[in-house]
Amino acid sequence: MWFKNLLLYRLHGNQELSQEALEEALQAHKATPLGNADARRLGWTAPAGRAGHGQLLHDVQGQRLISALRQERLLPASVVKEEVDEQVAEIEAAEGRKVSRKEKAALKEQVTEALLPQAFVRSQKVDVWWDTRHQLIGVNVSSRTRAEDILDLLRETLGSLQVTPLAANTLPLRAMTTWLNDASTRPHDMQLGDQVELKAKGDDSVLRARQVDLDSDDIQQLLASDRQASKLALGIEGRLSFVLHEDLALKGLRFSDALIEEADNADDADDVLVRLETDFILMAQALAEDTERLLAWLDGEATPSSLDT
């Protein structure tokens, strides 16, 4: 259950819900199968799947794990268009007239409604880490839009939720560029990876490099041509590695072998739920500590000027 990506949010206000109250609130917004007329649906599901016996919340030492299930029907636009075109052709041939744009729009709605029950359903489970001690929420997705959908569901579930994307005093774009330019500015506990994305100022050109020596003359020459690092592979020795993005997203998370081995060596008596919670608490503790470390690299956390409601 180790996260692959992490979009971090600062929780504002006091969201002190007991485990029982939160479990009850989650159950009220539990995921249910899509109806025939439903294009998509979002609700809470058991993080452990069927082995979870319907348990929607895992709370271990103040670290909470919940999971959302996103379901959507896949109805290709080309299929809808083909059916609409056929019906339009039949009407025009039978009635000897052109079908108006308004009629075509109405036909499209009818065709979509008729075909939806036959469409395949795609499901995606999204895990959410809620650190009640540090007032952090982390969503295991790579898309901000998808993360906001999950936060909207959590907001609806709780009645209110004030969160803002985690922000630092020094912009990651500036810090990453500085770290690449001057090795002496890198924190002592930072490991430089082998991936980078460089953006040119004033235009949309982007250069991506993988499996390269980021201290090479080639990279330095690109930086000297007024490019900035918008993505940079970094690591913390013995902890984890990731690609830091300019919006402070962490993607391509890879936890250290030592941490994985610690989880593997834990006595879980082959209990799926115990193993899930063991993996989760080790991951959550590492993420909490390393989030603080990352913010320290970026000169501390910025205070948001406004809050989401």
Salt bridges, closest charged atoms under 4 A:
ASP38 OD2 - ARG41 NH2 2.37
ASP59 OD2 - ARG64 NE 2.61
GLU72 OE1 - ARG70 NH2 3.94
GLU72 OE2 - ARG122 NH2 2.67
GLU72 OE2 - ARG146 NH2 3.80
ASP85 OD2 - LYS81 NZ 2.87
GLU95 OE1 - ARG97 NE 2.60
GLU103 OE2 - ARG97 NH2 2.96
ASP127 OD1 - LYS125 NZ 2.97
ASP131 OD2 - HIS134 ND1 2.82
ASP149 OD2 - ARG70 NH1 3.33
ASP152 OD1 - ARG155 NH1 2.66
GLU156 OE2 - HIS29 NE2 3.88
ASP189 OD2 - ARG293 NH1 3.42
GLU197 OE1 - ARG208 NE 2.99
GLU197 OE1 - LYS231 NZ 3.39
ASP215 OD1 - ARG186 NH2 2.50
ASP226 OD1 - LYS201 NZ 3.50
GLU246 OE2 - LYS199 NZ 3.13
ASP247 OD2 - ARG144 NE 3.16
ASP264 OD1 - ARG275 NH2 2.54
GLU277 OE2 - HIS58 ND1 2.80
ASP279 OD1 - ARG275 NE 2.82
GLU289 OE1 - ARG239 NH2 2.56
ASP290 OD2 - ARG239 NE 3.26
ASP290 OD1 - ARG293 NE 3.63
GLU301 OE1 - ARG10 NH2 2.73
